């Protein structure tokens, strides 16, 4: 791993062209490097003595004095900066060429290119944020809905961390008592019933885990496959859900030959809706490929919309498609209901909600959207103020800690010697510490921050 005491630099804005592009420096030589490159517009301007104030000037090549770009420069000195090191930001024009030239000049001046997520890693290592908050930075950047952004911001503000740290402190006190009893058997350590404390900690873990499903839906979204036999209106249904003509719609069966993905926001949950080729028996090699992709989409989906042509009686082809949905969360969409169907489809996925819609007129689409949300939430709805667990890593750690506490409670009930309880308590503490970073290994940190973009 590169030294965290190096001075690093990166372009902090996305690739492409824009009005503004930002080059960010952090480290002990940030001011020195920027001083060689920046020529203030006013000779008397001493930007080093006026932190957090934007200064107008030009970025120049030190060896020739040639102007690369007009820019604004801002110094955020340590420790009151994002990384708790000296940070200098150069706000230049957002074209690829000037930004690359400024970056190259910083590298020539003694900085090295930042690794992915290294600015946020330094914020974590230097104690400005904990690990859960660092991960919330990435969740904020990647949020696709307002609800997902809200969850990420609650975590960035430290609401989840405060709960985990308080829980960890309770377990530390229990462990300290057990170790005192074991290490000083001859001392008069007062007898204490720790079972109520363990039960309270277990209840707190259960409370955090109870909302994890919803939190992860906001963060990861729901893969939703629209499936059915050919010409039942799958593509038109996709267009209705998306609110745009994204899929080609014709009366010719088999128009869709490949999958088509679009993301929609339903009550804050991002649904990735996938239009698939009609599943049928075919000798056409192109159709066969499309059907195989449809089957793969079903296998990978979190929710499946089985579309039935409600203007016709159900067929063996409908039942064949339904058979692929075994064990999947699903809804049966009775499309073309505007044609006044007289048929029963109770035999198609019995026990699964059936909704009559018309992708042509839009009738029933509101109920379908509501049922999609209800189906994935399964009645588990938060008030929006809880510290929602939205990260699979956090959920796994909490579940592991819950198992450890259960082992201790079982051991207590069986009269097993208290010295052995500390083993499971120590493991629970380690798992909770991985969430906030107190016990995170270098391998874990590398895995987490490698998912960040360079410049953040």
C-alpha positions as a Markdown table, in Angstrom:
| # | Residue | x | y | z |
|---|---|---|---|---|
| 1 | Unk | 0.0 | 0.0 | 0.0 |
| 2 | Unk | 1.2 | 3.5 | -0.9 |
| 3 | Unk | 2.1 | 5.8 | 2.0 |
| 4 | Unk | -0.8 | 7.9 | 3.3 |
| 5 | Unk | 1.7 | 10.6 | 4.0 |
| 6 | Unk | 2.4 | 11.1 | 0.3 |
| 7 | Unk | 0.9 | 14.1 | -1.4 |
| 8 | Unk | -1.8 | 12.8 | -3.8 |
| 9 | Unk | -3.6 | 14.4 | -6.7 |
| 10 | Unk | -6.6 | 13.4 | -8.9 |
| 11 | Unk | -9.2 | 14.9 | -11.1 |
| 12 | Unk | -12.3 | 15.0 | -8.9 |
| 13 | Unk | -15.0 | 15.5 | -11.5 |
| 14 | Unk | -16.4 | 12.9 | -13.9 |
| 15 | Unk | -14.7 | 12.4 | -17.3 |
| 16 | Unk | -16.1 | 14.4 | -20.2 |
| 17 | Unk | -16.7 | 18.0 | -20.9 |
| 18 | Unk | -18.4 | 20.5 | -18.5 |
| 19 | Unk | -18.4 | 24.0 | -17.3 |
| 20 | Unk | -16.0 | 23.3 | -14.4 |
| 21 | Unk | -13.5 | 20.6 | -13.7 |
| 22 | Unk | -11.7 | 20.1 | -10.3 |
| 23 | Unk | -8.2 | 18.9 | -9.6 |
| 24 | Unk | -7.7 | 18.0 | -5.9 |
| 25 | Unk | -4.4 | 17.8 | -4.0 |
| 26 | Unk | -4.0 | 16.4 | -0.5 |
| 27 | Unk | -0.9 | 16.0 | 1.6 |
| 28 | Unk | 2.0 | 17.8 | 3.2 |
| 29 | Unk | 3.3 | 19.2 | -0.1 |
| 30 | Unk | -0.1 | 20.3 | -1.5 |
| 31 | Unk | 0.5 | 24.0 | -0.8 |
| 32 | Unk | 4.1 | 23.8 | -2.1 |
| 33 | Unk | 3.1 | 22.2 | -5.4 |
| 34 | Unk | 0.1 | 24.6 | -5.9 |
| 35 | Unk | 2.3 | 27.6 | -5.3 |
| 36 | Unk | 4.6 | 26.7 | -8.2 |
| 37 | Unk | 1.6 | 26.4 | -10.6 |
| 38 | Unk | -0.7 | 29.2 | -9.5 |
| 39 | Unk | -0.3 | 32.8 | -10.5 |
| 40 | Unk | -2.9 | 35.0 | -8.7 |
| 41 | Unk | -4.7 | 37.6 | -10.7 |
| 42 | Unk | -3.8 | 40.2 | -8.1 |
| 43 | Unk | -0.1 | 40.4 | -7.3 |
| 44 | Unk | -0.8 | 41.1 | -3.6 |
| 45 | Unk | -3.2 | 38.1 | -3.2 |
| 46 | Unk | -1.7 | 35.7 | -0.7 |
| 47 | Unk | -4.1 | 32.7 | -1.0 |
| 48 | Unk | -2.1 | 30.7 | 1.6 |
| 49 | Unk | -3.1 | 33.2 | 4.3 |
| 50 | Unk | -6.8 | 33.3 | 3.2 |
| 51 | Unk | -8.0 | 29.7 | 3.5 |
| 52 | Unk | -11.4 | 28.5 | 2.2 |
| 53 | Unk | -11.6 | 31.5 | -0.1 |
| 54 | Unk | -11.6 | 31.1 | -3.8 |
| 55 | Unk | -8.8 | 33.0 | -5.5 |
| 56 | Unk | -8.8 | 33.9 | -9.2 |
| 57 | Unk | -5.6 | 33.3 | -11.2 |
| 58 | Unk | -3.9 | 31.2 | -13.8 |
| 59 | Unk | -2.3 | 27.8 | -13.9 |
| 60 | Unk | 1.1 | 28.2 | -15.5 |
| 61 | Unk | 3.9 | 25.9 | -16.5 |
| 62 | Unk | 6.7 | 26.6 | -14.0 |
| 63 | Unk | 9.5 | 26.1 | -16.5 |
| 64 | Unk | 8.1 | 28.5 | -19.2 |
| 65 | Unk | 5.4 | 30.6 | -17.6 |
| 66 | Unk | 3.0 | 29.5 | -20.3 |
| 67 | Unk | -0.7 | 29.8 | -19.2 |
| 68 | Unk | -2.5 | 26.5 | -19.2 |
| 69 | Unk | -5.9 | 27.7 | -18.0 |
| 70 | Unk | -7.6 | 30.4 | -16.0 |
| 71 | Unk | -8.7 | 28.9 | -12.7 |
| 72 | Unk | -10.0 | 29.4 | -9.2 |
| 73 | Unk | -7.9 | 28.0 | -6.3 |
| 74 | Unk | -9.0 | 27.2 | -2.8 |
| 75 | Unk | -6.9 | 26.1 | 0.2 |
| 76 | Unk | -8.4 | 24.0 | 3.0 |
| 77 | Unk | -5.6 | 23.7 | 5.6 |
| 78 | Unk | -5.3 | 20.8 | 8.0 |
| 79 | Unk | -7.0 | 19.7 | 10.2 |
| 80 | Unk | -10.2 | 21.3 | 9.0 |
| 81 | Unk | -10.4 | 19.6 | 5.6 |
| 82 | Unk | -11.9 | 16.5 | 4.1 |
| 83 | Unk | -8.8 | 14.4 | 4.7 |
| 84 | Unk | -7.5 | 16.4 | 7.7 |
| 85 | Unk | -4.5 | 17.2 | 5.6 |
| 86 | Unk | -3.7 | 20.3 | 3.6 |
| 87 | Unk | -6.1 | 20.2 | 0.7 |
| 88 | Unk | -5.9 | 22.4 | -2.4 |
| 89 | Unk | -8.6 | 22.4 | -5.0 |
| 90 | Unk | -8.1 | 23.9 | -8.5 |
| 91 | Unk | -11.3 | 24.8 | -10.3 |
| 92 | Unk | -10.6 | 25.0 | -13.9 |
| 93 | Unk | -12.6 | 24.8 | -17.1 |
| 94 | Unk | -14.1 | 21.3 | -17.5 |
| 95 | Unk | -12.4 | 20.2 | -20.7 |
| 96 | Unk | -10.4 | 17.0 | -20.7 |
| 97 | Unk | -7.2 | 18.7 | -22.1 |
| 98 | Unk | -6.8 | 21.5 | -19.5 |
| 99 | Unk | -7.5 | 19.1 | -16.6 |
| 100 | Unk | -5.1 | 16.5 | -17.9 |
| 101 | Unk | -2.4 | 19.2 | -18.2 |
| 102 | Unk | -3.0 | 20.5 | -14.7 |
| 103 | Unk | -2.9 | 17.0 | -13.4 |
| 104 | Unk | 0.4 | 16.3 | -15.2 |
| 105 | Unk | 1.9 | 19.5 | -13.8 |
| 106 | Unk | 1.0 | 18.4 | -10.2 |
| 107 | Unk | 2.6 | 15.0 | -10.8 |
| 108 | Unk | 5.7 | 16.7 | -12.1 |
| 109 | Unk | 5.7 | 18.9 | -9.0 |
| 110 | Unk | 6.0 | 15.9 | -6.7 |
| 111 | Unk | 2.5 | 14.6 | -6.2 |
| 112 | Unk | 1.5 | 11.0 | -7.0 |
| 113 | Unk | -1.8 | 9.9 | -8.6 |
| 114 | Unk | -4.3 | 9.1 | -5.9 |
| 115 | Unk | -5.6 | 5.5 | -5.7 |
| 116 | Unk | -9.4 | 4.9 | -5.9 |
| 117 | Unk | -11.1 | 6.3 | -2.8 |
| 118 | Unk | -7.8 | 7.4 | -1.3 |
| 119 | Unk | -9.1 | 10.9 | -0.3 |
| 120 | Unk | -12.0 | 9.2 | 1.7 |
| 121 | Unk | -9.6 | 6.6 | 3.0 |
| 122 | Unk | -7.4 | 9.4 | 4.5 |
| 123 | Unk | -10.5 | 10.9 | 6.0 |
| 124 | Unk | -11.2 | 7.6 | 7.7 |
| 125 | Unk | -7.6 | 6.9 | 8.8 |
| 126 | Unk | -7.3 | 10.4 | 10.2 |
| 127 | Unk | -10.4 | 10.1 | 12.2 |
| 128 | Unk | -12.7 | 12.5 | 10.5 |
| 129 | Unk | -15.2 | 9.8 | 9.6 |
| 130 | Unk | -15.6 | 6.1 | 10.6 |
| 131 | Unk | -15.8 | 3.3 | 8.1 |
| 132 | Unk | -19.6 | 3.2 | 7.9 |
| 133 | Unk | -19.6 | 6.9 | 7.1 |
| 134 | Unk | -16.9 | 6.4 | 4.5 |
| 135 | Unk | -19.1 | 3.8 | 2.7 |
| 136 | Unk | -22.0 | 6.2 | 2.9 |
| 137 | Unk | -20.0 | 8.6 | 0.8 |
| 138 | Unk | -20.0 | 6.1 | -2.0 |
| 139 | Unk | -23.7 | 5.3 | -1.4 |
| 140 | Unk | -24.5 | 9.1 | -1.7 |
| 141 | Unk | -22.7 | 9.3 | -5.1 |
| 142 | Unk | -24.4 | 6.2 | -6.4 |
| 143 | Unk | -27.9 | 6.9 | -5.1 |
| 144 | Unk | -30.6 | 6.6 | -7.8 |
| 145 | Unk | -33.7 | 7.8 | -5.8 |
| 146 | Unk | -34.4 | 10.4 | -3.2 |
| 147 | Unk | -35.1 | 7.7 | -0.6 |
| 148 | Unk | -31.7 | 6.0 | -1.4 |
| 149 | Unk | -30.0 | 9.4 | -1.0 |
| 150 | Unk | -31.8 | 10.0 | 2.3 |
| 151 | Unk | -30.7 | 6.6 | 3.7 |
| 152 | Unk | -27.1 | 7.3 | 2.6 |
| 153 | Unk | -27.2 | 10.8 | 4.2 |
| 154 | Unk | -28.5 | 9.4 | 7.5 |
| 155 | Unk | -25.6 | 7.0 | 7.5 |
| 156 | Unk | -23.1 | 9.7 | 6.6 |
| 157 | Unk | -24.4 | 11.8 | 9.5 |
| 158 | Unk | -23.4 | 8.9 | 11.8 |
| 159 | Unk | -26.8 | 7.6 | 12.9 |
| 160 | Unk | -26.0 | 3.9 | 12.2 |
| 161 | Unk | -22.5 | 4.4 | 13.7 |
| 162 | Unk | -23.9 | 5.8 | 16.9 |
| 163 | Unk | -26.2 | 2.8 | 17.4 |
| 164 | Unk | -23.4 | 0.3 | 16.6 |
| 165 | Unk | -20.9 | 2.0 | 18.9 |
| 166 | Unk | -23.4 | 2.2 | 21.8 |
| 167 | Unk | -24.2 | -1.5 | 21.4 |
| 168 | Unk | -20.5 | -2.3 | 21.2 |
| 169 | Unk | -19.9 | -0.4 | 24.4 |
| 170 | Unk | -22.5 | -2.4 | 26.2 |
| 171 | Unk | -20.9 | -5.6 | 25.1 |
| 172 | Unk | -17.5 | -4.4 | 26.2 |
| 173 | Unk | -18.8 | -3.8 | 29.7 |
| 174 | Unk | -20.2 | -7.3 | 29.9 |
| 175 | Unk | -16.9 | -8.7 | 28.6 |
| 176 | Unk | -14.9 | -6.7 | 31.1 |
| 177 | Unk | -17.0 | -8.1 | 33.9 |
| 178 | Unk | -16.5 | -11.7 | 32.7 |
| 179 | Unk | -12.8 | -11.2 | 32.3 |
| 180 | Unk | -12.5 | -9.7 | 35.8 |
| 181 | Unk | -14.2 | -12.7 | 37.3 |
| 182 | Unk | -11.9 | -15.0 | 35.4 |
| 183 | Unk | -8.6 | -13.1 | 36.0 |
| 184 | Unk | -9.2 | -12.3 | 39.6 |
| 185 | Unk | -11.0 | -15.3 | 41.2 |
| 186 | Unk | -9.8 | -14.4 | 44.6 |
| 187 | Unk | -11.0 | -10.8 | 44.5 |
| 188 | Unk | -14.4 | -9.9 | 45.6 |
| 189 | Unk | -16.0 | -9.2 | 42.2 |
| 190 | Unk | -19.7 | -8.6 | 42.9 |
| 191 | Unk | -22.0 | -11.2 | 41.3 |
| 192 | Unk | -23.9 | -9.8 | 38.4 |
| 193 | Unk | -26.7 | -11.2 | 36.2 |
| 194 | Unk | -25.7 | -10.3 | 32.7 |
| 195 | Unk | -28.6 | -12.2 | 31.0 |
| 196 | Unk | -30.9 | -9.0 | 30.9 |
| 197 | Unk | -28.0 | -7.1 | 29.4 |
| 198 | Unk | -27.5 | -9.7 | 26.7 |
| 199 | Unk | -31.2 | -9.8 | 25.9 |
| 200 | Unk | -31.3 | -6.0 | 25.6 |
| 201 | Unk | -28.3 | -6.1 | 23.3 |
| 202 | Unk | -29.9 | -8.9 | 21.2 |
| 203 | Unk | -33.1 | -6.8 | 20.9 |
| 204 | Unk | -31.1 | -3.8 | 19.7 |
| 205 | Unk | -29.4 | -6.0 | 17.1 |
| 206 | Unk | -32.9 | -7.4 | 16.1 |
| 207 | Unk | -34.2 | -3.8 | 15.7 |
| 208 | Unk | -31.4 | -2.9 | 13.3 |
| 209 | Unk | -31.8 | -6.0 | 11.3 |
| 210 | Unk | -35.5 | -5.7 | 11.1 |
| 211 | Unk | -35.2 | -2.8 | 8.6 |
| 212 | Unk | -32.2 | -4.1 | 6.7 |
| 213 | Unk | -34.3 | -5.6 | 3.9 |
| 214 | Unk | -35.8 | -2.2 | 3.1 |
| 215 | Unk | -32.6 | -0.4 | 3.5 |
| 216 | Unk | -30.9 | -2.7 | 1.0 |
| 217 | Unk | -33.8 | -2.3 | -1.5 |
| 218 | Unk | -33.2 | 1.5 | -1.5 |
| 219 | Unk | -29.4 | 1.0 | -2.1 |
| 220 | Unk | -29.4 | -2.0 | -4.5 |
| 221 | Unk | -32.7 | -1.7 | -6.2 |
| 222 | Unk | -35.0 | -4.5 | -7.4 |
| 223 | Unk | -34.2 | -6.5 | -10.6 |
| 224 | Unk | -37.7 | -6.9 | -12.2 |
| 225 | Unk | -38.1 | -9.2 | -15.2 |
| 226 | Unk | -41.2 | -8.9 | -17.5 |
| 227 | Unk | -41.8 | -12.3 | -19.0 |
| 228 | Unk | -44.5 | -14.2 | -20.9 |
| 229 | Unk | -45.1 | -15.9 | -24.2 |
| 230 | Unk | -44.8 | -13.8 | -27.4 |
| 231 | Unk | -47.2 | -11.0 | -28.2 |
| 232 | Unk | -48.8 | -10.6 | -24.8 |
| 233 | Unk | -47.8 | -6.9 | -24.4 |
| 234 | Unk | -44.5 | -7.1 | -22.5 |
| 235 | Unk | -42.8 | -4.3 | -24.4 |
| 236 | Unk | -45.8 | -2.0 | -24.2 |
| 237 | Unk | -46.0 | -2.7 | -20.5 |
| 238 | Unk | -42.4 | -1.7 | -20.1 |
| 239 | Unk | -43.1 | 1.6 | -22.0 |
| 240 | Unk | -46.0 | 2.3 | -19.7 |
| 241 | Unk | -44.0 | 1.7 | -16.5 |
| 242 | Unk | -41.1 | 3.8 | -17.8 |
| 243 | Unk | -43.3 | 6.5 | -19.2 |
| 244 | Unk | -41.5 | 6.6 | -22.6 |
| 245 | Unk | -41.3 | 4.6 | -25.8 |
| 246 | Unk | -38.2 | 2.6 | -25.0 |
| 247 | Unk | -39.2 | -0.8 | -26.5 |
| 248 | Unk | -40.4 | -1.4 | -30.1 |
| 249 | Unk | -44.0 | -2.4 | -30.1 |
| 250 | Unk | -45.7 | -4.2 | -33.0 |
| 251 | Unk | -48.4 | -6.8 | -33.6 |
| 252 | Unk | -45.8 | -9.2 | -35.0 |
| 253 | Unk | -45.0 | -11.9 | -32.4 |
| 254 | Unk | -41.3 | -12.1 | -31.5 |
| 255 | Unk | -40.4 | -8.5 | -32.0 |
| 256 | Unk | -38.3 | -8.5 | -28.9 |
| 257 | Unk | -35.1 | -10.5 | -29.5 |
| 258 | Unk | -33.0 | -9.3 | -26.6 |
| 259 | Unk | -33.4 | -8.0 | -23.1 |
| 260 | Unk | -33.9 | -4.2 | -22.6 |
| 261 | Unk | -33.3 | -2.6 | -19.2 |
| 262 | Unk | -34.7 | 0.6 | -17.7 |
| 263 | Unk | -34.7 | 1.9 | -14.1 |
| 264 | Unk | -37.8 | 3.5 | -12.6 |
| 265 | Unk | -38.4 | 5.0 | -9.1 |
| 266 | Unk | -41.4 | 3.6 | -7.2 |
| 267 | Unk | -41.8 | 5.0 | -3.7 |
| 268 | Unk | -38.1 | 5.6 | -3.5 |
| 269 | Unk | -37.1 | 2.1 | -4.6 |
| 270 | Unk | -35.2 | 1.8 | -7.9 |
| 271 | Unk | -36.7 | -1.0 | -9.9 |
| 272 | Unk | -34.5 | -2.1 | -12.8 |
| 273 | Unk | -37.2 | -3.3 | -15.2 |
| 274 | Unk | -36.1 | -5.8 | -17.9 |
| 275 | Unk | -38.2 | -6.5 | -21.0 |
| 276 | Unk | -37.5 | -10.0 | -22.3 |
| 277 | Unk | -38.1 | -12.0 | -25.4 |
| 278 | Unk | -41.2 | -14.1 | -25.5 |
| 279 | Unk | -40.6 | -17.5 | -24.1 |
| 280 | Unk | -41.7 | -20.2 | -26.6 |
| 281 | Unk | -40.5 | -23.1 | -28.6 |
| 282 | Unk | -38.6 | -21.9 | -31.6 |
| 283 | Unk | -36.1 | -23.2 | -34.2 |
| 284 | Unk | -34.9 | -19.7 | -35.1 |
| 285 | Unk | -31.3 | -19.5 | -33.7 |
| 286 | Unk | -31.7 | -15.7 | -33.0 |
| 287 | Unk | -35.0 | -16.3 | -31.1 |
| 288 | Unk | -33.4 | -19.2 | -29.2 |
| 289 | Unk | -30.6 | -16.8 | -28.0 |
| 290 | Unk | -33.2 | -14.3 | -26.9 |
| 291 | Unk | -35.2 | -16.9 | -25.1 |
| 292 | Unk | -32.1 | -18.1 | -23.3 |
| 293 | Unk | -31.5 | -14.6 | -22.1 |
| 294 | Unk | -35.1 | -14.3 | -20.9 |
| 295 | Unk | -34.6 | -17.5 | -18.8 |
| 296 | Unk | -31.4 | -16.0 | -17.4 |
| 297 | Unk | -33.2 | -12.8 | -16.6 |
| 298 | Unk | -35.8 | -14.8 | -14.7 |
| 299 | Unk | -33.1 | -16.6 | -12.7 |
| 300 | Unk | -31.4 | -13.4 | -11.7 |
| 301 | Unk | -34.6 | -11.4 | -11.0 |
| 302 | Unk | -35.8 | -10.3 | -7.5 |
| 303 | Unk | -39.3 | -9.8 | -8.8 |
| 304 | Unk | -41.0 | -11.3 | -11.9 |
| 305 | Unk | -44.0 | -9.9 | -13.8 |
| 306 | Unk | -45.7 | -12.7 | -15.6 |
| 307 | Unk | -47.8 | -11.1 | -18.4 |
| 308 | Unk | -50.9 | -12.9 | -19.7 |
| 309 | Unk | -53.0 | -11.9 | -22.7 |
| 310 | Unk | -56.3 | -11.5 | -20.9 |
| 311 | Unk | -58.2 | -11.4 | -24.1 |
| 312 | Unk | -57.5 | -15.1 | -24.6 |
| 313 | Unk | -57.9 | -18.2 | -22.4 |
| 314 | Unk | -54.7 | -19.3 | -20.7 |
| 315 | Unk | -52.6 | -21.7 | -22.7 |
| 316 | Unk | -50.0 | -24.4 | -22.1 |
| 317 | Unk | -47.4 | -21.8 | -23.2 |
| 318 | Unk | -48.5 | -19.5 | -20.3 |
| 319 | Unk | -48.2 | -22.5 | -17.8 |
| 320 | Unk | -44.7 | -23.3 | -19.2 |
| 321 | Unk | -43.5 | -19.8 | -18.5 |
| 322 | Unk | -45.2 | -19.9 | -15.1 |
| 323 | Unk | -43.3 | -23.1 | -14.3 |
| 324 | Unk | -40.0 | -21.1 | -14.6 |
| 325 | Unk | -41.0 | -18.9 | -11.7 |
| 326 | Unk | -40.9 | -21.5 | -8.9 |
| 327 | Unk | -39.8 | -19.9 | -5.7 |
| 328 | Unk | -39.7 | -16.4 | -7.2 |
| 329 | Unk | -41.5 | -13.3 | -5.9 |
| 330 | Unk | -44.0 | -12.7 | -8.7 |
| 331 | Unk | -47.1 | -10.9 | -9.9 |
| 332 | Unk | -49.4 | -12.1 | -12.7 |
| 333 | Unk | -50.3 | -9.2 | -15.0 |
| 334 | Unk | -53.5 | -9.7 | -16.9 |
| 335 | Unk | -52.8 | -7.4 | -19.8 |
| 336 | Unk | -55.4 | -6.3 | -22.5 |
| 337 | Unk | -58.1 | -6.1 | -19.8 |
| 338 | Unk | -59.7 | -3.3 | -21.9 |
| 339 | Unk | -61.0 | -6.0 | -24.2 |
| 340 | Unk | -63.5 | -7.2 | -21.6 |
| 341 | Unk | -62.0 | -10.7 | -20.9 |
| 342 | Unk | -64.3 | -13.4 | -19.7 |
| 343 | Unk | -61.7 | -16.0 | -18.8 |
| 344 | Unk | -60.3 | -17.3 | -15.5 |
| 345 | Unk | -56.6 | -17.5 | -14.8 |
| 346 | Unk | -56.8 | -18.9 | -11.3 |
| 347 | Unk | -54.6 | -21.9 | -12.4 |
| 348 | Unk | -51.7 | -19.7 | -13.3 |
| 349 | Unk | -49.5 | -19.3 | -10.2 |
| 350 | Unk | -52.2 | -19.8 | -7.7 |
| 351 | Unk | -51.7 | -17.8 | -4.5 |
| 352 | Unk | -49.8 | -15.0 | -6.4 |
| 353 | Unk | -51.6 | -11.7 | -6.8 |
| 354 | Unk | -53.4 | -11.2 | -10.2 |
| 355 | Unk | -53.8 | -7.7 | -11.5 |
| 356 | Unk | -55.9 | -6.6 | -14.5 |
| 357 | Unk | -54.2 | -3.9 | -16.5 |
| 358 | Unk | -54.2 | -2.4 | -20.0 |
| 359 | Unk | -50.9 | -1.3 | -21.3 |
| 360 | Unk | -52.7 | 0.3 | -24.1 |
| 361 | Unk | -55.0 | 2.6 | -22.0 |
| 362 | Unk | -53.0 | 2.7 | -18.8 |
| 363 | Unk | -55.8 | 1.2 | -16.7 |
| 364 | Unk | -54.6 | -0.7 | -13.7 |
| 365 | Unk | -51.0 | 0.6 | -13.9 |
| 366 | Unk | -51.2 | 2.5 | -10.7 |
| 367 | Unk | -52.4 | -0.6 | -8.8 |
| 368 | Unk | -49.6 | -2.6 | -10.4 |
| 369 | Unk | -46.9 | -0.1 | -9.3 |
| 370 | Unk | -48.3 | -0.1 | -5.8 |
| 371 | Unk | -48.4 | -3.9 | -5.7 |
| 372 | Unk | -44.8 | -4.1 | -7.0 |
| 373 | Unk | -43.6 | -2.0 | -4.0 |
| 374 | Unk | -45.8 | -3.9 | -1.6 |
| 375 | Unk | -44.5 | -7.3 | -2.9 |
| 376 | Unk | -40.9 | -6.4 | -2.3 |
| 377 | Unk | -41.4 | -4.7 | 1.0 |
| 378 | Unk | -43.6 | -7.5 | 2.4 |
| 379 | Unk | -45.2 | -5.0 | 4.8 |
| 380 | Unk | -41.8 | -3.9 | 6.2 |
| 381 | Unk | -42.0 | -0.1 | 6.0 |
| 382 | Unk | -39.9 | 2.4 | 8.0 |
| 383 | Unk | -40.8 | 5.9 | 9.1 |
| 384 | Unk | -37.8 | 7.3 | 7.3 |
| 385 | Unk | -36.1 | 8.3 | 10.5 |
| 386 | Unk | -34.4 | 5.0 | 11.5 |
| 387 | Unk | -30.8 | 4.2 | 10.9 |
| 388 | Unk | -31.5 | 1.8 | 8.1 |
| 389 | Unk | -28.9 | -0.9 | 7.4 |
| 390 | Unk | -28.4 | -0.7 | 3.6 |
| 391 | Unk | -25.1 | -2.4 | 3.2 |
| 392 | Unk | -24.8 | -6.2 | 2.8 |
| 393 | Unk | -21.5 | -6.1 | 4.7 |
| 394 | Unk | -23.1 | -4.4 | 7.6 |
| 395 | Unk | -26.0 | -6.8 | 7.6 |
| 396 | Unk | -23.8 | -9.8 | 7.6 |
| 397 | Unk | -21.8 | -8.4 | 10.5 |
| 398 | Unk | -24.9 | -7.7 | 12.5 |
| 399 | Unk | -26.3 | -11.2 | 11.8 |
| 400 | Unk | -23.0 | -12.7 | 12.9 |
| 401 | Unk | -23.0 | -10.7 | 16.1 |
| 402 | Unk | -26.6 | -11.8 | 16.8 |
| 403 | Unk | -25.6 | -15.5 | 16.4 |
| 404 | Unk | -22.8 | -14.9 | 18.9 |
| 405 | Unk | -25.1 | -13.4 | 21.5 |
| 406 | Unk | -27.5 | -16.3 | 21.0 |
| 407 | Unk | -24.7 | -18.7 | 21.7 |
| 408 | Unk | -24.0 | -16.9 | 25.0 |
| 409 | Unk | -27.6 | -17.0 | 26.0 |
| 410 | Unk | -27.9 | -20.7 | 25.2 |
| 411 | Unk | -24.7 | -21.4 | 27.2 |
| 412 | Unk | -26.1 | -19.4 | 30.1 |
| 413 | Unk | -29.3 | -21.4 | 30.0 |
| 414 | Unk | -27.4 | -24.7 | 30.1 |
| 415 | Unk | -25.2 | -23.7 | 33.0 |
| 416 | Unk | -22.0 | -23.7 | 30.9 |
| 417 | Unk | -19.0 | -22.0 | 32.7 |
| 418 | Unk | -19.0 | -18.2 | 32.2 |
| 419 | Unk | -15.3 | -18.2 | 31.2 |
| 420 | Unk | -16.4 | -19.6 | 27.8 |
| 421 | Unk | -18.9 | -16.9 | 27.2 |
| 422 | Unk | -16.2 | -14.3 | 26.5 |
| 423 | Unk | -15.2 | -16.2 | 23.3 |
| 424 | Unk | -18.5 | -15.4 | 21.6 |
| 425 | Unk | -18.6 | -11.9 | 23.1 |
| 426 | Unk | -15.2 | -11.2 | 21.7 |
| 427 | Unk | -16.3 | -12.3 | 18.3 |
| 428 | Unk | -19.4 | -10.2 | 18.4 |
| 429 | Unk | -17.3 | -7.2 | 19.3 |
| 430 | Unk | -15.0 | -7.9 | 16.4 |
| 431 | Unk | -17.9 | -8.1 | 13.9 |
| 432 | Unk | -19.5 | -4.9 | 15.2 |
| 433 | Unk | -16.1 | -3.2 | 15.0 |
| 434 | Unk | -15.8 | -4.1 | 11.4 |
| 435 | Unk | -18.8 | -1.9 | 10.7 |
| 436 | Unk | -17.4 | 1.2 | 12.1 |
| 437 | Unk | -13.7 | 0.4 | 11.4 |
| 438 | Unk | -12.3 | -0.3 | 14.8 |
| 439 | Unk | -11.4 | -3.9 | 13.9 |
| 440 | Unk | -11.2 | -3.6 | 10.1 |
| 441 | Unk | -8.3 | -5.4 | 8.5 |
| 442 | Unk | -6.1 | -3.9 | 5.7 |
| 443 | Unk | -7.7 | -6.4 | 3.3 |
| 444 | Unk | -11.2 | -5.2 | 4.2 |
| 445 | Unk | -10.2 | -1.5 | 3.8 |
| 446 | Unk | -8.6 | -2.3 | 0.4 |
| 447 | Unk | -11.8 | -4.1 | -0.8 |
| 448 | Unk | -14.0 | -1.2 | 0.3 |
| 449 | Unk | -12.1 | 1.7 | -1.0 |
| 450 | Unk | -11.2 | 0.1 | -4.3 |
| 451 | Unk | -14.9 | 0.4 | -5.2 |
| 452 | Unk | -14.6 | 4.3 | -5.1 |
| 453 | Unk | -13.7 | 6.4 | -8.1 |
| 454 | Unk | -10.3 | 8.1 | -8.3 |
| 455 | Unk | -10.6 | 11.6 | -6.9 |
| 456 | Unk | -13.0 | 10.8 | -4.1 |
